[in-house]
Amino acid sequence: MAKTIIIKPIITEKAETLSEGLGQYSFVVDKRANKVEIRKAIKELYSVNVASVNTMLMPGKAKNRSTRSGLLKGRVSSYKKAIVTLEDGENIDFFGDI
């Protein structure tokens, strides 16, 4: 159940600065999931205590790409993003296996 709610973590420079400074981690989640379900899924997957969950719907965007054959037009689909704040002293190590 938790693996269907949490799709993947977001690992960008901005997300890394949030995790180092404020203890906030970003995830792409299922669009139908609510904050309570996201909190339970994070607790189940990573065994950490969650202080708060903020969610937002990221809109889809139109993208253009130039190729030899011409301009290709496409679309990036929209997704739901959750920013999870952990309790003090807790952290999630995404790169522990490497």
Backbone as CSV, one residue per row, in Angstrom:
resi,resn,N_x,N_y,N_z,CA_x,CA_y,CA_z,C_x,C_y,C_z
1,MET,0.819,-1.195,0.000,0.000,0.000,0.000,0.865,1.261,0.000
2,ALA,1.914,1.266,0.837,2.774,2.450,0.928,3.534,2.683,-0.371
3,LYS,3.901,1.585,-1.048,4.655,1.736,-2.287,3.789,2.275,-3.422
4,THR,2.484,2.116,-3.333,1.611,2.687,-4.356,1.326,4.157,-4.093
5,ILE,1.437,4.594,-2.852,1.208,6.007,-2.529,2.448,6.832,-2.821
6,ILE,3.610,6.400,-2.347,4.869,7.110,-2.580,5.458,6.583,-3.884
7,ILE,5.524,7.425,-4.906,6.035,6.985,-6.207,7.559,7.042,-6.234
8,LYS,8.132,8.206,-5.893,9.590,8.330,-5.872,9.981,9.589,-5.110
9,PRO,11.193,9.617,-4.548,11.670,10.855,-3.925,12.155,11.828,-4.986
10,ILE,12.064,13.110,-4.682,12.574,14.156,-5.574,13.962,14.526,-5.083
11,ILE,14.965,14.317,-5.938,16.355,14.598,-5.558,16.886,15.682,-6.484
12,THR,16.765,16.925,-6.034,17.277,18.083,-6.761,18.101,18.915,-5.789
13,GLU,18.728,19.946,-6.289,19.520,20.808,-5.411,18.637,21.474,-4.359
14,LYS,17.477,21.946,-4.779,16.571,22.615,-3.843,16.071,21.634,-2.783
15,ALA,15.743,20.422,-3.194,15.278,19.412,-2.239,16.383,19.028,-1.264
16,GLU,17.618,18.970,-1.731,18.743,18.640,-0.841,18.984,19.735,0.184
17,THR,18.875,20.998,-0.203,19.063,22.078,0.766,17.937,22.085,1.802
18,LEU,16.718,21.741,1.376,15.615,21.636,2.333,15.857,20.512,3.334
19,SER,16.366,19.384,2.845,16.572,18.244,3.741,17.726,18.498,4.709
20,GLU,18.776,19.152,4.253,19.912,19.420,5.127,19.584,20.490,6.159
21,GLY,18.915,21.549,5.734,18.667,22.669,6.635,17.452,22.507,7.527
22,LEU,16.331,22.057,6.952,15.070,22.068,7.683,14.504,20.685,7.996
23,GLY,15.134,19.633,7.490,14.600,18.292,7.718,13.349,18.007,6.918
24,GLN,13.240,18.626,5.725,12.086,18.435,4.853,12.498,17.615,3.639
25,TYR,11.693,16.616,3.292,11.983,15.739,2.170,10.829,15.799,1.187
26,SER,11.147,15.783,-0.118,10.140,15.923,-1.166,9.923,14.590,-1.866
27,PHE,8.662,14.286,-2.166,8.295,13.047,-2.825,7.244,13.313,-3.882
28,VAL,7.278,12.520,-4.966,6.166,12.474,-5.913,5.222,11.417,-5.376
29,VAL,3.944,11.797,-5.211,2.968,10.884,-4.621,1.784,10.708,-5.567
30,ASP,0.963,9.715,-5.269,-0.247,9.466,-6.041,-1.183,10.665,-5.916
31,LYS,-1.832,11.045,-7.023,-2.692,12.224,-7.018,-3.894,12.073,-6.090
32,ARG,-4.335,10.854,-5.854,-5.523,10.637,-5.031,-5.195,10.517,-3.545
33,ALA,-3.914,10.488,-3.176,-3.515,10.308,-1.774,-3.719,11.602,-0.989
34,ASN,-4.172,11.458,0.264,-4.303,12.633,1.118,-3.144,12.678,2.117
35,LYS,-3.123,13.712,2.948,-1.988,13.929,3.844,-1.850,12.819,4.888
36,VAL,-2.957,12.297,5.364,-2.920,11.238,6.377,-2.329,9.967,5.775
37,GLU,-2.728,9.617,4.562,-2.192,8.433,3.894,-0.709,8.591,3.603
38,ILE,-0.295,9.788,3.199,1.118,10.048,2.915,1.943,9.913,4.196
39,ARG,1.435,10.442,5.303,2.128,10.344,6.599,2.329,8.883,7.000
40,LYS,1.288,8.056,6.864,1.376,6.640,7.216,2.354,5.898,6.305
41,ALA,2.347,6.238,5.007,3.235,5.568,4.054,4.695,5.886,4.340
42,ILE,5.015,7.138,4.656,6.393,7.526,4.972,6.848,6.817,6.253
43,LYS,5.963,6.753,7.238,6.311,6.084,8.495,6.564,4.597,8.266
44,GLU,5.761,3.980,7.402,5.916,2.554,7.122,7.171,2.257,6.304
45,LEU,7.442,3.074,5.281,8.580,2.805,4.394,9.929,3.118,5.041
46,TYR,10.020,4.261,5.732,11.315,4.734,6.207,11.488,4.657,7.719
47,SER,10.471,4.265,8.464,10.516,4.125,9.925,10.969,5.414,10.609
48,VAL,10.309,6.516,10.263,10.593,7.816,10.866,9.285,8.434,11.335
49,ASN,9.378,9.403,12.246,8.204,10.122,12.727,8.029,11.398,11.922
50,VAL,6.834,11.615,11.412,6.537,12.757,10.550,5.874,13.853,11.376
51,ALA,6.405,15.081,11.267,5.829,16.212,11.987,4.689,16.827,11.182
52,SER,4.896,17.052,9.869,3.848,17.647,9.039,4.035,17.243,7.585
53,VAL,2.949,17.378,6.824,2.952,17.055,5.398,2.307,18.214,4.652
54,ASN,2.990,18.751,3.667,2.438,19.769,2.776,2.351,19.173,1.383
55,THR,1.222,19.366,0.711,1.043,18.810,-0.627,0.730,19.917,-1.613
56,MET,1.071,19.665,-2.871,0.765,20.614,-3.944,0.647,19.865,-5.259
57,LEU,-0.218,20.345,-6.123,-0.362,19.783,-7.457,0.507,20.589,-8.411
58,MET,1.462,19.927,-9.033,2.352,20.582,-9.981,1.720,20.472,-11.368
59,PRO,1.529,21.575,-12.070,0.829,21.520,-13.355,1.686,20.909,-14.452
60,GLY,1.024,20.350,-15.458,1.722,19.832,-16.628,2.217,20.981,-17.487
61,LYS,3.260,20.724,-18.254,3.849,21.784,-19.074,4.044,21.295,-20.499
62,ALA,3.926,22.208,-21.430,4.215,21.894,-22.824,5.707,22.067,-23.062
63,LYS,6.319,21.120,-23.745,7.756,21.169,-24.023,7.982,21.053,-25.523
64,ASN,8.994,21.753,-26.021,9.407,21.666,-27.423,10.844,21.191,-27.482
65,ARG,11.143,20.397,-28.512,12.496,19.876,-28.669,12.864,19.960,-30.142
66,SER,14.034,20.531,-30.419,14.501,20.648,-31.794,15.305,19.414,-32.172
67,THR,14.977,18.832,-33.314,15.704,17.683,-33.828,16.042,17.950,-35.290
68,ARG,16.722,17.006,-35.916,17.042,17.160,-37.336,15.788,17.218,-38.201
69,SER,14.795,16.424,-37.786,13.584,16.363,-38.602,12.634,17.524,-38.325
70,GLY,12.951,18.366,-37.379,12.107,19.520,-37.095,11.803,19.649,-35.615
71,LEU,10.791,20.400,-35.330,10.414,20.686,-33.952,9.400,19.653,-33.475
72,LEU,9.716,18.986,-32.362,8.797,18.014,-31.777,8.121,18.657,-30.573
73,LYS,6.808,18.583,-30.552,6.053,19.154,-29.448,5.540,18.023,-28.572
74,GLY,5.617,18.221,-27.280,5.161,17.212,-26.342,4.632,17.846,-25.083
75,ARG,4.297,17.018,-24.129,3.723,17.499,-22.883,4.247,16.652,-21.722
76,VAL,4.607,17.326,-20.622,4.987,16.658,-19.388,3.735,16.623,-18.524
77,SER,3.352,15.453,-18.032,2.116,15.330,-17.281,2.233,15.958,-15.897
78,SER,1.105,16.303,-15.329,1.087,16.898,-13.999,1.256,15.804,-12.948
79,TYR,1.654,16.204,-11.735,1.856,15.254,-10.643,1.618,15.959,-9.319
80,LYS,1.488,15.169,-8.272,1.305,15.704,-6.935,2.611,15.558,-6.168
81,LYS,3.008,16.637,-5.515,4.259,16.651,-4.762,3.941,16.824,-3.281
82,ALA,4.641,16.073,-2.444,4.472,16.180,-0.999,5.810,16.548,-0.377
83,ILE,5.797,17.566,0.472,6.980,17.944,1.237,6.723,17.517,2.676
84,VAL,7.527,16.576,3.146,7.336,15.955,4.455,8.376,16.511,5.415
85,THR,7.926,17.076,6.530,8.818,17.561,7.578,8.897,16.502,8.660
86,LEU,10.116,16.105,9.004,10.319,15.073,10.014,10.522,15.698,11.388
87,GLU,10.358,14.881,12.417,10.607,15.329,13.789,12.094,15.654,13.950
88,ASP,12.446,16.405,14.979,13.841,16.765,15.230,14.676,15.516,15.477
89,GLY,15.852,15.457,14.853,16.767,14.337,15.027,16.536,13.190,14.062
90,GLU,15.458,13.205,13.298,15.166,12.142,12.336,15.685,12.546,10.957
91,ASN,16.101,11.553,10.174,16.491,11.821,8.789,16.282,10.567,7.951
92,ILE,16.223,10.767,6.643,16.071,9.674,5.682,17.329,9.651,4.834
93,ASP,17.951,8.483,4.719,19.176,8.353,3.938,18.846,7.616,2.641
94,PHE,18.697,8.374,1.539,18.383,7.773,0.245,19.581,7.066,-0.363
95,PHE,20.803,7.502,-0.050,22.000,6.992,-0.680,22.796,6.077,0.238
96,GLY,22.165,5.437,1.205,22.870,4.595,2.164,23.424,3.322,1.544
97,ASP,22.799,2.803,0.477,23.227,1.545,-0.132,24.378,1.723,-1.099
98,ILE,24.641,2.950,-1.517,25.662,3.184,-2.554,27.041,3.174,-1.936
